[in-house]
């Protein structure tokens, strides 16, 4: 079942064209911590940046690449390239976020991400080398 998410409200006093709304990503609502805090970040990855080391978040995160290309990998899923104009999301919680690096060696990549986390806890929780080794079977095969 598909729902039309387009939005248009007639404005008889408008002197310019109406705003354009385009759904670029949609996922069923994942569990959100209670209580929770929402934060929106603009992340700039320098050319060739490996991004952050493997980590997890206390809640879900939803993002949109505005420039360049990001290598994105979550536990149990193959790595993929997310390009400008595309979205990504992760459920947070116990799932390890392995990669969020710049796929371009000669240009910056930028993305906006909104995260729902537990107030007072870090937004990124590093994963130890020991835990990465223990959970290695959960990681998708590497290209």
C-alpha positions in Angstrom: 0.0 0.0 0.0 1.4 3.4 -1.0 0.3 6.6 0.5 0.7 9.9 -1.3 2.8 12.1 0.9 2.7 15.1 -1.4 1.7 18.3 0.3 -0.1 21.3 -1.2 -2.2 23.9 0.5 -4.1 26.4 -1.7 -3.2 30.0 -0.9 -5.4 32.5 -2.7 -3.1 35.3 -1.6 0.1 33.7 -3.0 2.1 35.7 -5.5 4.8 33.1 -6.0 4.7 29.4 -6.8 4.0 27.1 -3.8 6.8 25.2 -2.0 7.6 21.8 -3.4 7.7 18.9 -1.0 9.3 15.6 -2.0 9.6 12.6 0.2 13.2 11.3 -0.2 13.1 8.6 2.5 10.6 6.9 4.7 10.9 4.0 7.2 8.5 2.6 9.8 9.1 4.3 13.1 11.8 2.4 15.1 11.8 2.3 18.9 12.9 5.6 20.4 14.4 5.8 23.9 12.2 7.2 26.6 13.1 9.8 27.6 14.8 10.9 24.4 16.5 13.9 22.9 16.6 14.7 19.2 19.6 16.4 17.7 20.4 17.3 14.1 24.0 17.4 13.0 25.8 18.6 9.9 28.8 16.3 9.3 31.6 17.2 6.9 34.0 14.5 5.8 37.3 15.7 4.4 38.5 14.0 1.2 39.2 10.3 1.8 38.1 10.5 5.5 37.5 7.1 7.1 34.8 8.7 9.2 34.2 7.6 12.8 35.4 4.3 14.1 32.9 1.5 14.8 30.3 2.7 17.2 26.6 2.6 18.2 24.0 5.1 19.1 21.4 5.0 22.0 18.6 5.5 19.5 17.7 5.7 15.8 19.3 8.1 13.3 18.0 9.4 10.0 20.3 11.1 7.5 20.5 12.7 4.1 23.7 13.1 2.0 23.8 16.7 0.7 27.2 16.5 -1.1 29.5 13.8 -2.2 29.3 10.1 -1.3 29.4 8.2 1.9 30.4 4.6 2.5 27.7 3.3 5.0 27.7 0.0 6.8 25.6 -1.4 9.7 26.0 -4.7 11.4 24.4 -7.5 9.4 24.2 -5.4 6.2 26.7 -5.1 3.3 28.5 -1.8 3.0 26.9 0.5 0.4 27.6 3.9 -1.1 25.0 6.6 -0.2 25.2 9.5 -2.8 24.1 13.1 -2.6 20.3 13.2 -2.6 19.9 9.8 -1.0 19.0 8.9 2.6 20.1 6.4 5.2 18.9 5.3 8.6 19.9 3.1 11.4 17.9 1.7 14.3 20.5 2.5 17.1 20.6 0.4 20.2 22.7 -2.7 20.0 23.5 -2.5 16.3 27.1 -1.6 15.4 27.6 1.2 12.9 30.8 0.1 11.2 31.4 2.8 8.5 30.4 6.3 7.6 33.5 7.4 5.6 33.9 9.6 2.6 33.9 7.5 -0.6 35.7 10.3 -2.5 39.4 10.8 -2.3 39.4 14.3 -3.9 36.3 16.0 -2.5 34.4 16.7 0.7 31.2 14.8 1.5 28.5 16.3 3.7 25.4 14.8 5.3 22.7 15.9 7.7 21.7 13.4 10.4 18.9 13.6 13.0 19.5 11.3 16.0 17.2 10.4 18.8 19.3 9.5 21.9 19.2 9.2 25.6 19.6 12.6 27.3 23.0 12.9 29.1 24.6 10.0 27.1 27.1 10.4 24.3 25.7 10.4 20.8 28.5 8.0 19.7 29.5 5.1 21.8 32.8 3.5 20.6 32.9 -0.3 20.2 36.0 -2.1 21.6 38.3 -4.2 19.5 37.3 -7.2 21.7 33.6 -6.7 21.0 34.2 -6.3 17.3 36.1 -9.6 17.3 33.4 -11.3 19.3 30.7 -10.1 16.9 32.6 -10.7 13.7 30.2 -13.4 12.5 27.4 -10.8 12.5 29.2 -8.5 10.0 28.2 -8.9 6.4 30.9 -10.3 4.0 33.3 -7.6 2.9 33.7 -6.8 -0.9 
